[in-house]
Amino acid sequence: MEPRNDAALTQVRYETPRPHVARIVLNRPGKRNAQGTIMTYQLDRAFRNACHDDDVHVIILAAEGDHFCAGHDLGGTEPEFPTTEETVGLWGQYGGPGWEGYFSRERELYFDITERWRNIPKPTIAEVQGACIAGGNMLAWACDLIVCADDARFKDNTIDMAMPGAEFFAHPWELGVRKAKEWLFTGDWITAADAEKRGMVNHVVPRAELADFTLDLASRIAGKDRFALKLAKEACNAAQDSAGRRQAMSTAFMLHQIGHMQNMMVHGFLIDTSNLTPSVRQALEAAKRDSAARRGAQ
Ligand SMILES: C/C=C/C(=O)SCCNC(=O)CCNC(=O)[C@H](O)C(C)(C)COP(=O)(O)OP(=O)(O)OC[C@H]1O[C@@H](n2cnc3c(N)ncnc32)[C@H](O)[C@@H]1OP(=O)(O)O
């Protein structure tokens, strides 16, 4: 199958820079690649294109601009809820009252979809530079390997939003339980070097060499037997799963829902917005006003 030049992709680019290698690029640098509903479904579409193309053996997930991903889009310039046409998940009831709609959205957009990307039956490599925040880590963690630039830095600031951590709660599996707790409790950055020491990333390379290094690694892997790669990935993932990863993450996801409901009861919104950076808080406040007006008009 020819790689698709997919015109539907506006916030994500799909490239085939080397034989048997697809490179999917988050392409919203003006918003620091914040991941909203549109980007999520375009990313899902790009991953599916790569999965369905027999000629693609390895997939790179990269990002345009200075930062890999500023996490979930808190600016709300996009539809809050997916339409049933674009969803692959079966949750539905996005317009449901109370928590019903939000639960479906969270489950589909942040948990199930990320788990599906983690289980893509081809090797995936994240190529990370600059800031990688909260939901941004979920994108990197969904990949099998992570190569990062020496300027990469990672944090999960969700406790500052009165939330217990991003939805795809791989933190303890990525950093070890003790470091994961400190990272979450403080909301501090960890550097690329620290992430490598913890085993969260495979390689740290100079920023100028990031793309070429990742491509070379991808090409080396792409030269191996495609089916054996798939089996090796499945075997490694099964080791984590038989140690309880999936069950622990399901529990964490439900606790995350409790965090949102508590915020709704205490702050009248999904998250406590008081500690957000000024530009993001401003965008969010505008989005909240729009959303309230839209709902009022219904
Ligand atoms: C369960 C929750 C999961 C989550 O993922 S919640 C999201 C958590 N993420 C954050 O709190 C990230 C906040 N963003 C930042 O800290 C900074 O940004 C960066 C360090 C990533 C980059 O800093 P700099 O280069 O100085 O950019 P800038 O002026 O802060 O932002 C540039 C434009 O990007 C928009 N933006 C940044 N992050 C987000 C976001 N997460 N959602 C929506 N928009 C975002 C801003 O508003 C602004 O936009 P305009 O130029 O139009 O004013």
The ligand as an ORCA input file, in Angstrom:
! r2SCAN-3c Opt
* xyz 0 1
  C      -5.166     15.748     33.428
  C      -4.532     16.902     32.746
  C      -3.620     16.734     31.806
  C      -2.961     17.871     31.138
  O      -2.166     17.654     30.275
  S      -3.358     19.450     31.630
  C      -2.230     20.501     30.749
  C      -0.998     20.764     31.538
  N      -0.132     21.616     30.794
  C       0.262     22.825     31.194
  O      -0.073     23.341     32.267
  C       1.185     23.494     30.192
  C       1.231     24.953     30.329
  N       2.124     25.504     29.325
  C       3.374     25.873     29.631
  O       3.874     25.657     30.715
  C       4.124     26.634     28.554
  O       3.245     26.973     27.543
  C       5.333     25.862     27.931
  C       6.442     25.655     28.973
  C       4.915     24.540     27.327
  C       5.904     26.776     26.770
  O       6.187     28.065     27.261
  P       6.264     29.301     26.226
  O       7.130     28.902     25.087
  O       6.640     30.510     27.010
  O       4.787     29.450     25.619
  P       3.469     30.178     26.240
  O       3.548     31.638     25.944
  O       3.229     29.746     27.639
  O       2.320     29.506     25.329
  C       2.308     29.701     23.931
  C       0.904     29.483     23.433
  O       0.543     28.119     23.688
  C      -0.643     28.077     24.468
  N      -0.587     26.890     25.346
  C       0.461     26.415     26.057
  N       0.117     25.311     26.725
  C      -1.188     25.076     26.420
  C      -2.134     24.073     26.818
  N      -1.806     23.046     27.623
  N      -3.375     24.153     26.322
  C      -3.735     25.158     25.477
  N      -2.893     26.138     25.073
  C      -1.636     26.067     25.549
  C      -0.656     29.379     25.247
  O      -1.962     29.704     25.706
  C      -0.125     30.331     24.215
  O      -1.172     30.625     23.302
  P      -1.304     32.116     22.686
  O      -0.012     32.393     21.984
  O      -2.471     32.033     21.749
  O      -1.527     33.054     23.855
*
